[in-house]
Amino acid sequence: MTTDDSTTRVAAAEAAAATAGILADLADPGHRAVVVDSPPGAGKSTLVVRAAHELADHGEHPIIVAQTNNQVDDLIERIASTHPGMTVGRLSSSTYTPAPALSGLANAAIGRTLADLRGCQVIVGTAAKWATVRDATFGWAILDESYQMRSDMLLQINPRFERGLFVGDPGQLDPFTMVDTERWIGLPHDPTQNGVTVMLEHNPGTPVHRLPVSWRLPASAAPTVSQAFYPFTGFSAGTAQGARSLQFATAGFGNTCVDETLAMAFTTGWALHELPRRHVPRTDAETLQAAADIAARLLHRGAVAACERHPGGRPLQAEDIAVGVAHRDQADLVRTVLARAGGPQAARVAVDTANRLQGREFEVVIVVHPLSGRRDATAFHLEAGRLCVLASRHRQACIVVAREGITDLLDTHPSTDPVHLSVPAKFPDGWEANQVVLAKLAQHRIAA
């Protein structure tokens, strides 16, 4: 048996044991709720699909609550294709346009009311849609990406089910709100907290499980992401070091710093493309141009990715690449530059904010560091969950584009967040998480 096979077998055994414990608690009538904490790429969706099937097999008619329409569509496609004998319903609004992937599924139905979906064994909808339902109660609800759900939304949909399976990633971005939240901080009924935290505070005996393996992150990335963002509930990679690799189909000419950055990323799984120190606006043209240039160069030279899914190698497509940023105006500028430099296929590269990339997976991710070129370290840009999302989307390599000086910025701007009574300290904080990631990136630095 090779090292790769041994690592995968051990990881699979750990994951199977964790799943067995979760399903055992689901079958225990003494538990009104079960929580599953999951690191990036640990198989949350796989668990949701399996749990829905298990519950349906035992005569239940579970509902699934997701946070976005894309999440709902993905879950329906996975459930319907994995279990063709199970009928799945999508509870949607009157303005919903069916996703193309759902049109070919014979066992999936779309309805605007529960009456339209009568007979479906599983019904999936967004939390916002379930909040409009007033006349039905189900035995079980599976709440996917539950750490993204605000507690006030959970309160609205709670009457719709008797028992709940809460599945989510505690290390990613907290629920988003556009209103001032200061008035509620520290109160037991704070509506801006995530639903899982509030539920656990009111139900202290609830079993909490943890998925121990990331099947997305390579062995080069899992230890760093685990140390930086999950220091108390670490996880391991499901594949061994060297099980995945990237190679160019064409040689690089000119030996530019962009090619050096790509070579570093392809060799080690990480690269820091560091521009000269300078204070700049967040729409710094040079930084965003560098991110677009790296993506375009990756497309032009052609990359072949080998992994456990494709041991013989597979050419990377534009859809396998993402550029992650902190702000929408940055994403708009990167798209504009990339369309000009990368040709028609560049339009298929995912360029978006951390909030919108959350939950997605790519082979190579290019990250514009949220603190790059800044004079201060605000709570928004220092948010640990934002960096966690950006640094944990990849299966092969992560390339960070930033201006020199972030470490000094962190040292001169310690956290100034106010301390509130009855609010437990959040660990890890953004300062500590950034220091861990930057220490790793310093070993893979390419000066632009």
DOKOL-452980 format. One record per residue (C-alpha): residue in one letter; x, y, z. Coordinates in Angstrom, 1 decimal. Layout:
<papas>
(papa A (X Y Z)),
...
</papas>
This chain:
<papas>
(papa M (0.0 0.0 0.0)),
(papa T (1.4 3.4 -0.9)),
(papa T (1.5 6.4 1.5)),
(papa D (-1.2 8.1 -0.5)),
(papa D (-3.5 5.1 -0.1)),
(papa S (-2.7 4.7 3.6)),
(papa T (-3.5 8.4 4.3)),
(papa T (-6.7 8.3 2.4)),
(papa R (-7.8 5.1 4.1)),
(papa V (-7.1 6.5 7.6)),
(papa A (-8.9 9.7 6.7)),
(papa A (-11.9 7.8 5.3)),
(papa A (-12.1 5.7 8.4)),
(papa E (-12.1 8.8 10.6)),
(papa A (-14.8 10.5 8.5)),
(papa A (-16.9 7.3 8.5)),
(papa A (-16.7 7.0 12.3)),
(papa A (-17.8 10.7 12.7)),
(papa T (-20.7 10.2 10.3)),
(papa A (-21.8 7.1 12.1)),
(papa G (-21.9 9.0 15.4)),
(papa I (-23.9 11.8 13.8)),
(papa L (-26.5 9.3 12.3)),
(papa A (-26.7 7.5 15.7)),
(papa D (-27.7 10.8 17.4)),
(papa L (-30.2 11.5 14.7)),
(papa A (-31.9 8.2 15.5)),
(papa D (-31.9 9.0 19.3)),
(papa P (-35.3 10.4 20.2)),
(papa G (-33.8 12.1 23.2)),
(papa H (-32.0 14.7 21.1)),
(papa R (-34.1 17.6 19.7)),
(papa A (-31.1 19.0 17.9)),
(papa V (-27.7 17.8 16.6)),
(papa V (-24.9 20.1 15.6)),
(papa V (-22.2 19.2 13.1)),
(papa D (-19.2 21.5 12.8)),
(papa S (-17.3 21.1 9.6)),
(papa P (-14.0 22.5 8.3)),
(papa P (-13.8 23.6 4.6)),
(papa G (-14.4 20.8 2.2)),
(papa A (-15.1 18.2 4.8)),
(papa G (-18.2 16.9 3.1)),
(papa K (-21.1 19.0 4.6)),
(papa S (-23.2 18.5 1.5)),
(papa T (-22.5 14.8 1.3)),
(papa L (-23.6 14.5 5.0)),
(papa V (-26.8 16.6 4.3)),
(papa V (-27.7 14.3 1.3)),
(papa R (-27.1 11.1 3.4)),
(papa A (-29.0 12.4 6.4)),
(papa A (-32.0 13.3 4.2)),
(papa H (-32.0 9.9 2.7)),
(papa E (-31.7 8.2 6.1)),
(papa L (-34.6 10.2 7.5)),
(papa A (-36.7 9.5 4.5)),
(papa D (-36.0 5.8 4.7)),
(papa H (-37.3 5.8 8.2)),
(papa G (-40.6 7.4 7.2)),
(papa E (-39.8 11.0 7.9)),
(papa H (-40.4 13.8 5.5)),
(papa P (-37.5 16.2 6.3)),
(papa I (-37.2 19.7 5.1)),
(papa I (-33.8 21.2 4.2)),
(papa V (-33.1 24.9 4.9)),
(papa A (-30.3 26.5 2.9)),
(papa Q (-29.2 30.2 2.9)),
(papa T (-29.0 31.0 -0.8)),
(papa N (-30.8 29.9 -4.0)),
(papa N (-27.5 28.5 -5.4)),
(papa Q (-27.2 26.3 -2.3)),
(papa V (-30.7 25.1 -2.7)),
(papa D (-30.2 24.2 -6.4)),
(papa D (-26.9 22.4 -5.7)),
(papa L (-28.5 20.3 -2.9)),
(papa I (-31.5 19.3 -5.0)),
(papa E (-29.3 18.3 -7.9)),
(papa R (-27.1 16.2 -5.6)),
(papa I (-30.0 14.5 -3.8)),
(papa A (-32.0 13.8 -6.9)),
(papa S (-28.9 12.4 -8.8)),
(papa T (-27.6 10.4 -5.8)),
(papa H (-30.9 8.9 -4.9)),
(papa P (-33.0 8.7 -8.1)),
(papa G (-35.7 6.8 -6.3)),
(papa M (-36.4 9.7 -3.9)),
(papa T (-38.7 12.6 -4.9)),
(papa V (-37.3 16.0 -4.1)),
(papa G (-39.2 19.3 -4.0)),
(papa R (-38.0 22.8 -4.4)),
(papa L (-40.0 25.4 -2.5)),
(papa S (-39.4 28.6 -4.5)),
(papa S (-40.7 32.1 -5.0)),
(papa S (-42.9 33.3 -7.9)),
(papa T (-39.8 35.0 -9.4)),
(papa Y (-37.6 32.0 -9.4)),
(papa T (-36.1 30.8 -12.7)),
(papa P (-35.3 27.1 -12.6)),
(papa A (-31.6 26.3 -12.9)),
(papa P (-30.7 24.4 -16.1)),
(papa A (-29.3 21.5 -14.1)),
(papa L (-32.7 20.8 -12.5)),
(papa S (-34.7 20.6 -15.8)),
(papa G (-33.4 17.1 -16.6)),
(papa L (-34.1 15.6 -13.2)),
(papa A (-37.2 13.4 -13.4)),
(papa N (-37.5 13.1 -9.6)),
(papa A (-37.3 16.8 -8.8)),
(papa A (-40.3 19.1 -8.6)),
(papa I (-40.6 22.9 -8.3)),
(papa G (-43.5 24.5 -6.4)),
(papa R (-44.4 27.9 -4.9)),
(papa T (-46.5 26.3 -2.1)),
(papa L (-46.3 23.2 0.0)),
(papa A (-49.5 22.0 -1.8)),
(papa D (-47.6 22.1 -5.1)),
(papa L (-45.0 19.6 -3.6)),
(papa R (-47.4 17.2 -2.0)),
(papa G (-45.9 13.7 -2.2)),
(papa C (-42.3 14.8 -2.2)),
(papa Q (-40.2 13.0 0.4)),
(papa V (-37.8 15.9 0.9)),
(papa I (-38.5 19.6 0.4)),
(papa V (-35.7 22.1 0.0)),
(papa G (-35.9 25.9 0.2)),
(papa T (-34.1 29.0 1.4)),
(papa A (-34.6 30.2 5.0)),
(papa A (-36.3 33.3 3.7)),
(papa K (-38.8 31.2 1.8)),
(papa W (-39.5 28.9 4.7)),
(papa A (-40.1 31.9 6.9)),
(papa T (-43.2 32.6 4.7)),
(papa V (-44.7 29.2 5.5)),
(papa R (-47.3 29.3 8.3)),
(papa D (-49.4 26.2 8.1)),
(papa A (-47.2 23.1 8.4)),
(papa T (-45.0 21.3 10.8)),
(papa F (-42.4 18.7 10.0)),
(papa G (-40.6 16.2 12.2)),
(papa W (-37.1 17.1 11.0)),
(papa A (-35.3 20.0 9.4)),
(papa I (-31.7 19.9 8.1)),
(papa L (-30.2 23.4 8.3)),
(papa D (-27.3 23.6 5.8)),
(papa E (-24.6 26.3 6.3)),
(papa S (-26.4 27.1 9.6)),
(papa Y (-23.6 29.3 10.9)),
(papa Q (-24.6 31.7 8.1)),
(papa M (-28.1 32.0 9.4)),
(papa R (-29.0 34.8 11.8)),
(papa S (-30.8 33.8 15.0)),
(papa D (-33.8 36.0 14.2)),
(papa M (-34.3 34.0 11.0)),
(papa L (-34.0 30.7 12.9)),
(papa L (-36.7 32.0 15.3)),
(papa Q (-39.0 32.6 12.4)),
(papa I (-38.7 29.1 10.9)),
(papa N (-38.4 27.2 14.2)),
(papa P (-42.2 26.5 14.4)),
(papa R (-41.9 24.6 11.1)),
(papa F (-40.0 21.6 12.6)),
(papa E (-39.7 19.6 15.8)),
(papa R (-36.1 18.5 15.6)),
(papa G (-33.1 19.9 13.7)),
(papa L (-29.7 18.9 12.3)),
(papa F (-27.5 22.0 12.1)),
(papa V (-24.6 21.6 9.7)),
(papa G (-22.1 24.4 9.1)),
(papa D (-18.6 25.8 9.3)),
(papa P (-17.9 27.8 12.4)),
(papa G (-14.7 29.2 11.0)),
(papa Q (-16.2 31.1 8.1)),
(papa L (-18.0 34.5 7.8)),
(papa D (-20.6 35.4 10.4)),
(papa P (-24.1 36.3 9.2)),
(papa F (-24.3 39.6 7.4)),
(papa T (-26.4 42.6 8.4)),
(papa M (-26.5 46.2 7.1)),
(papa V (-28.0 47.8 10.2)),
(papa D (-26.1 49.0 13.3)),
(papa T (-26.0 46.0 15.8)),
(papa E (-24.5 47.8 18.8)),
(papa R (-27.8 48.0 20.7)),
(papa W (-28.1 44.2 20.8)),
(papa I (-24.6 43.1 21.6)),
(papa G (-24.4 41.1 24.8)),
(papa L (-28.2 40.5 25.1)),
(papa P (-29.4 36.9 25.3)),
(papa H (-31.8 37.7 22.4)),
(papa D (-29.3 39.3 20.1)),
(papa P (-30.8 38.7 16.7)),
(papa T (-27.5 39.2 14.8)),
(papa Q (-25.8 36.1 16.3)),
(papa N (-25.7 33.0 14.2)),
(papa G (-28.5 30.5 14.8)),
(papa V (-26.2 27.7 16.0)),
(papa T (-24.7 29.8 18.8)),
(papa V (-28.0 30.9 20.1)),
(papa M (-29.5 27.5 19.9)),
(papa L (-26.7 26.0 21.9)),
(papa E (-26.9 28.7 24.5)),
(papa H (-30.5 27.7 25.1)),
(papa N (-30.0 23.9 24.7)),
(papa P (-26.7 23.2 26.5)),
(papa G (-27.1 19.4 26.3)),
(papa T (-27.2 19.3 22.5)),
(papa P (-24.6 16.9 21.0)),
(papa V (-21.9 18.6 18.9)),
(papa H (-20.0 16.6 16.3)),
(papa R (-17.0 17.5 14.2)),
(papa L (-16.0 16.3 10.8)),
(papa P (-12.3 15.6 11.1)),
(papa V (-11.1 15.6 7.4)),
(papa S (-11.0 18.1 4.6)),
(papa W (-11.3 16.4 1.2)),
(papa R (-10.9 19.8 -0.6)),
(papa L (-7.7 21.2 0.9)),
(papa P (-4.4 19.6 -0.1)),
(papa A (-1.9 18.4 2.4)),
(papa S (0.1 21.5 1.7)),
(papa A (-2.8 23.8 3.0)),
(papa A (-4.7 21.9 5.6)),
(papa P (-2.2 22.3 8.5)),
(papa T (-1.9 26.1 8.0)),
(papa V (-5.7 26.6 7.6)),
(papa S (-6.3 24.4 10.6)),
(papa Q (-3.8 26.2 12.8)),
(papa A (-4.9 29.7 11.7)),
(papa F (-8.7 29.3 11.8)),
(papa Y (-9.5 26.1 13.8)),
(papa P (-6.9 26.0 16.5)),
(papa F (-9.1 24.1 19.0)),
(papa T (-10.8 21.7 16.6)),
(papa G (-8.0 20.9 14.1)),
(papa F (-8.5 18.7 11.0)),
(papa S (-6.3 16.9 8.5)),
(papa A (-6.2 16.6 4.8)),
(papa G (-7.8 13.5 3.2)),
(papa T (-4.9 13.2 0.8)),
(papa A (-1.1 12.8 1.4)),
(papa Q (1.6 15.2 0.5)),
(papa G (2.3 15.0 -3.3)),
(papa A (-1.0 13.3 -4.1)),
(papa R (-1.9 16.3 -6.2)),
(papa S (0.2 18.2 -8.6)),
(papa L (0.1 21.0 -11.2)),
(papa Q (2.2 21.2 -14.4)),
(papa F (2.2 23.7 -17.3)),
(papa A (1.4 22.5 -20.8)),
(papa T (3.6 25.1 -22.3)),
(papa A (7.0 26.6 -21.2)),
(papa G (7.2 30.2 -19.8)),
(papa F (9.2 32.7 -21.8)),
(papa G (10.8 35.8 -20.3)),
(papa N (10.9 34.4 -16.7)),
(papa T (8.7 37.1 -15.4)),
(papa C (7.7 37.4 -11.7)),
(papa V (4.2 36.2 -12.7)),
(papa D (5.8 33.0 -14.0)),
(papa E (7.9 32.7 -10.9)),
(papa T (4.8 33.1 -8.7)),
(papa L (3.0 30.4 -10.7)),
(papa A (6.0 28.1 -10.5)),
(papa M (6.2 28.6 -6.7)),
(papa A (2.4 27.9 -6.3)),
(papa F (2.6 24.8 -8.6)),
(papa T (5.6 23.4 -6.6)),
(papa T (4.5 24.1 -3.0)),
(papa G (0.8 24.8 -3.1)),
(papa W (1.3 28.4 -1.9)),
(papa A (2.7 31.7 -3.3)),
(papa L (2.8 35.3 -2.1)),
(papa H (3.0 37.7 -5.0)),
(papa E (4.3 40.7 -3.1)),
(papa L (4.2 44.2 -4.6)),
(papa P (6.2 47.2 -3.2)),
(papa R (5.1 48.8 0.1)),
(papa R (2.7 51.6 -0.5)),
(papa H (-0.5 53.1 1.0)),
(papa V (-3.2 52.8 -1.7)),
(papa P (-7.0 53.0 -2.1)),
(papa R (-8.8 49.6 -2.0)),
(papa T (-9.2 49.8 -5.8)),
(papa D (-5.4 50.0 -6.3)),
(papa A (-5.0 49.4 -10.0)),
(papa E (-1.5 47.8 -9.7)),
(papa T (-2.6 45.1 -7.2)),
(papa L (-5.8 44.2 -9.0)),
(papa Q (-3.9 44.2 -12.3)),
(papa A (-1.4 41.7 -10.8)),
(papa A (-4.2 39.4 -9.7)),
(papa A (-5.8 39.5 -13.2)),
(papa D (-2.4 39.0 -14.9)),
(papa I (-1.7 35.8 -12.8)),
(papa A (-5.1 34.4 -13.8)),
(papa A (-4.7 35.3 -17.4)),
(papa R (-1.1 33.8 -17.5)),
(papa L (-2.5 30.6 -15.9)),
(papa L (-5.0 30.4 -18.7)),
(papa H (-2.5 31.2 -21.5)),
(papa R (0.1 28.7 -20.5)),
(papa G (-2.4 26.0 -19.8)),
(papa A (-2.2 23.9 -16.6)),
(papa V (-2.7 20.2 -16.1)),
(papa A (-3.9 19.1 -12.7)),
(papa A (-3.4 15.6 -11.4)),
(papa C (-5.2 14.3 -8.3)),
(papa E (-7.0 11.3 -6.8)),
(papa R (-10.0 12.1 -9.1)),
(papa H (-7.8 12.4 -12.3)),
(papa P (-4.5 10.5 -11.7)),
(papa G (-3.6 10.9 -15.3)),
(papa G (-4.1 14.7 -15.3)),
(papa R (-6.8 17.0 -16.5)),
(papa P (-6.4 20.4 -18.3)),
(papa L (-7.6 23.2 -16.1)),
(papa Q (-10.5 25.2 -17.4)),
(papa A (-11.4 28.8 -16.6)),
(papa E (-14.1 27.5 -14.3)),
(papa D (-11.4 25.9 -12.2)),
(papa I (-9.9 29.3 -11.3)),
(papa A (-11.2 32.0 -8.9)),
(papa V (-10.0 35.4 -7.9)),
(papa G (-11.2 36.4 -4.4)),
(papa V (-11.4 39.9 -3.1)),
(papa A (-12.9 41.8 -0.2)),
(papa H (-15.1 44.4 -2.0)),
(papa R (-17.4 44.3 -5.0)),
(papa D (-15.7 47.3 -6.7)),
(papa Q (-12.5 45.3 -6.6)),
(papa A (-14.2 42.4 -8.2)),
(papa D (-15.6 44.7 -11.0)),
(papa L (-12.1 46.0 -11.8)),
(papa V (-10.5 42.6 -11.8)),
(papa R (-13.2 41.3 -14.2)),
(papa T (-12.6 44.3 -16.5)),
(papa V (-8.8 43.8 -16.6)),
(papa L (-9.1 40.0 -16.9)),
(papa A (-11.5 40.3 -19.9)),
(papa R (-9.0 42.5 -21.6)),
(papa A (-5.9 40.3 -20.8)),
(papa G (-7.3 36.8 -20.7)),
(papa G (-9.4 36.6 -23.8)),
(papa P (-13.0 35.2 -24.1)),
(papa Q (-12.4 32.2 -21.8)),
(papa A (-11.4 34.6 -18.9)),
(papa A (-15.1 35.6 -18.5)),
(papa R (-15.7 32.2 -17.0)),
(papa V (-13.2 32.7 -14.2)),
(papa A (-15.0 33.3 -10.9)),
(papa V (-14.2 36.8 -9.6)),
(papa D (-16.1 37.7 -6.5)),
(papa T (-16.0 38.7 -2.8)),
(papa A (-15.5 36.2 0.0)),
(papa N (-19.1 36.4 0.9)),
(papa R (-20.1 35.1 -2.5)),
(papa L (-17.3 32.6 -2.9)),
(papa Q (-18.2 31.0 0.5)),
(papa G (-19.1 27.3 0.0)),
(papa R (-17.6 27.0 -3.5)),
(papa E (-14.6 25.0 -4.6)),
(papa F (-11.8 25.6 -7.2)),
(papa E (-8.5 24.1 -8.2)),
(papa V (-6.5 27.4 -8.0)),
(papa V (-7.5 30.5 -6.1)),
(papa I (-5.9 33.9 -6.4)),
(papa V (-6.5 36.1 -3.3)),
(papa V (-6.2 39.8 -3.1)),
(papa H (-5.3 40.2 0.6)),
(papa P (-7.9 42.3 2.5)),
(papa L (-5.2 44.3 4.3)),
(papa S (-3.0 45.0 1.3)),
(papa G (-1.9 48.6 1.0)),
(papa R (-4.0 49.8 3.9)),
(papa R (-3.1 52.4 6.5)),
(papa D (-5.3 50.8 9.2)),
(papa A (-6.6 47.4 10.2)),
(papa T (-10.4 47.8 10.5)),
(papa A (-12.6 45.1 11.9)),
(papa F (-14.0 44.3 8.4)),
(papa H (-10.6 43.8 6.8)),
(papa L (-9.3 41.9 9.9)),
(papa E (-12.2 39.5 10.1)),
(papa A (-10.8 36.0 10.5)),
(papa G (-13.7 34.4 8.6)),
(papa R (-13.1 36.5 5.5)),
(papa L (-9.5 35.4 5.2)),
(papa C (-10.5 31.8 6.1)),
(papa V (-13.0 31.7 3.1)),
(papa L (-10.5 33.2 0.7)),
(papa A (-7.7 30.8 1.8)),
(papa S (-9.7 27.6 1.8)),
(papa R (-11.4 27.4 -1.6)),
(papa H (-8.7 25.6 -3.4)),
(papa R (-7.8 21.9 -4.1)),
(papa Q (-4.4 22.6 -5.6)),
(papa A (-2.9 26.0 -4.9)),
(papa C (-3.6 29.4 -3.3)),
(papa I (-1.8 32.5 -4.6)),
(papa V (-2.0 35.7 -2.4)),
(papa V (-1.4 39.1 -4.0)),
(papa A (-0.5 41.8 -1.5)),
(papa R (1.7 44.8 -0.9)),
(papa E (4.6 44.5 1.4)),
(papa G (4.0 45.7 5.0)),
(papa I (0.9 43.8 6.2)),
(papa T (2.9 42.3 9.1)),
(papa D (4.0 45.8 10.2)),
(papa L (0.4 47.0 9.9)),
(papa L (-0.8 44.2 12.2)),
(papa D (2.0 45.0 14.8)),
(papa T (1.1 48.7 14.8)),
(papa H (-2.7 48.2 14.9)),
(papa P (-3.6 45.8 17.7)),
(papa S (-7.2 45.0 18.1)),
(papa T (-9.3 48.0 19.4)),
(papa D (-12.7 46.2 19.4)),
(papa P (-14.6 47.1 22.5)),
(papa V (-15.2 44.4 25.2)),
(papa H (-18.8 43.6 25.9)),
(papa L (-20.3 41.9 28.9)),
(papa S (-21.8 38.5 28.3)),
(papa V (-20.1 38.2 25.0)),
(papa P (-17.4 35.4 24.9)),
(papa A (-14.2 36.2 23.2)),
(papa K (-13.9 34.9 19.7)),
(papa F (-11.0 32.7 18.8)),
(papa P (-9.0 32.9 16.8)),
(papa D (-9.2 36.6 16.3)),
(papa G (-8.3 38.2 13.0)),
(papa W (-4.9 39.5 14.2)),
(papa E (-3.7 36.0 15.2)),
(papa A (-5.1 34.3 12.2)),
(papa N (-3.4 36.8 9.8)),
(papa Q (-0.1 36.3 11.5)),
(papa V (-0.2 32.5 11.1)),
(papa V (-1.1 32.8 7.4)),
(papa L (1.5 35.5 6.7)),
(papa A (4.2 33.4 8.5)),
(papa K (3.4 30.6 6.1)),
(papa L (3.3 32.9 3.0)),
(papa A (6.7 34.4 3.9)),
(papa Q (8.2 31.0 3.0)),
(papa H (6.8 31.3 -0.5)),
(papa R (7.4 35.0 -1.3)),
(papa I (8.0 36.3 -4.8)),
(papa A (8.9 40.0 -5.0)),
(papa A (7.1 41.6 -7.8)),
</papas>
